[in-house]
Amino acid sequence: MNAIFWEISKRNIRLHMLRSSLAMLGIVIGVVAIVSMGILGNGMVMLVSDSLSSVGDSVIVMPYAGGGGMGMGGGGRTADLMLTEQNFQQIKRVVAPNLAVPVHSTSERMNVGVNSDDIIATVYGLPPDDVPDMLQLEAGSYNNQDSGCLVGTTFAKDHNVKVGSRISIGSDGQYGTLRVTGIIEERGMSFDISTDSAVVVTDKWFENTYDVNGQYDEVVVKVTNGDTATVKTTIEKQLNRNIKEKTVTVIDSKATLETIYETFGTITTFVSAIGGISMIVAGVSIFNIMMMSVNERVKEIGIMRSIGTRKRGVMTMFIYEAGIIGVCGSIAGGVLAVLAGYGISALMLQTTEYLVTVSNAITIFQGVAFGIVVCLACGIYPAWKAANLNPIDAIRHE
Amino acid sequence: MEPVIRFADVSKVYPLRAGDVTALSHVSFEVERGEFIAIMGPSGSGKSTLLNLMGCLDTPTSGDIFISGIRIQDMTDDELTDLRRDRIGFIFQYFNLFPLLNIIENVNFPQMMKAGEVVDETKAVEVLKSVHLEESLHTHTPLELSGGQQQRVAIARALINDPDILLCDEPTGNLDTKTGASIMNLMTELNKRGSTIIIVTHDPTIAAYTQRTIRIVDGRIA
């Protein structure tokens, strides 16, 4: 029975090709809107993820500033907003065996080479022994000497700095000259330290130069087992015993990352939902066309019913029709959406490297499936109406 | 032998806002297997209601209807549909073929409803031969055929499931006199081969082909 209804549905679509094509076009637009927005959203998440994922195993401890906030390194220095050596030792003890790295940071003027323009960049002071655990080099070697430094890859590119270059720190080189021993690999945006455009010196040089012995801007804890939440809780319990006077603000980078991903996920869903409006419009169009199809074929339905077609058979015929429009439109939409996603990614993200991914494949599948479901759903009422026509009235219908 | 149709005190009342309309009132009759009957009456007399009840497209308000010994009142919609498919062949004034299907598919349609799948064309070809339709027309669509040819296809479709009864609603009403006569000759031939045929008509020349006429006036058998 199904085969003949399938055949009738196909032929009816062919008979009304223009009308059916317009209905399909609506679905194509709907699927393209949803899927391409989804691909863009996925691309954004992956782009951010690539920039941030390297810091997902850190817990950052900063002096409590009376209301939280995420103060990345490199800001101004206020004596009462520093972590003490005692704070550091407490943190080191409670997080053991995880590595706790005390971080100094400041903004400083500097020059590269002779007669160069002043540069303002962040200077980080880190214990030389801990640097290999935090930073990877793309060139040169780690620095163990107070006369040497590392620079970030962006800094190196922007100011044409190479291994062996010399950087004068301070106005007119007042704090001396450091030799670049290595270029740090790109880390992207980070919660702990952002080294791409910065200079990394030894903690001793930093303390001697800025007279901040035993005062730290932050402490970065590298959590080896990935359980950053427990480490965060442990530090807070130990250092913020006095609820009224907190000592530190603790940031769990993994939790923060998750929040960022969730936010991007929400944005993607929202943008896709806007695309979904076009799918609703397409659904209304399908509904309209199916109702037209039913109204045009009332007599035919009456004859079918009178010569032995059950209600279910009539319903099947119209569901097939909506299904054919839905499947063809959605698949065409899926294919076009990949092209649209490619274009949008290239235009807005400046890269298409995130196009072929599992999440995009899922997005395309979901978009196509949604298109088909919308078509079938919009075909159900017309099909039900057709199936429940009174055969006597239907036969008389002109 | 059980009559193919038995009406026992059948009434049909249509409830309307303006008041109930009695289309049929206490009608009783029987149709024996192999009969060729005309049902005649003026417009509004209840002919169509009677045809709908005999065709199991409607159920009576009161009384009993038996088709091939089966009481139809308490049947579900699906059961009535299957009964129409298996026991009754419909022939309409306007042929009512499916324009999207070719001739063979049109004829095979009730068979496919019965089998639940596509069936081979052997029987359809055979039945089309019995109604004298040229084989070269089998793959044409209905709109490519003349009125008389279309009605022959409709008759073949009605015969395909070997029904107990052929119900014809003005089968020559849309044909010229000559074609109408050839269709009635075919009906006569089918009756001679054993088909039970009931024709609803208001044309006495058509009724003249039949063996018996049931006249209906104001919802009653006259």
Interface residues (C-beta under 8 A of the other chain):
Chain A: M1 N2 A3 I4 E7 I8 R11 N12 L15 K299 E300 I303 M304 R305 S306 I307 G308 T309 R310 K311 G313 P391 I392 I395
Chain B: N52 G55 L57 D58 D77 D78 T81 D82 R84 R85 D86 F90 F92 N96 F98 P99 L100 L101 E105 F109 P110 M112 M113 K114 A115 G116 E117 V118 R157 A158 N161
